[in-house]
């Protein structure tokens, strides 16, 4: 029975990790992709503008 208690945690972690990866892959794209991309683009533009303003001072 010691081998069962030794193998149980890695098996549970492997199953959890598999479900996590599947969930991440399924959530990529879809109807909200354009909105998410626009939010990221706006944040990157804001960061670049702040960086440029810091250099000009």
Secondary structure, DSSP 8 states (H G I E B T S, - for coil): -HHHHHHHHHHHHHHHHHHHHHHHHHHSSSTTHHHHHHHHHHHHHHHHHHHHHHHH-
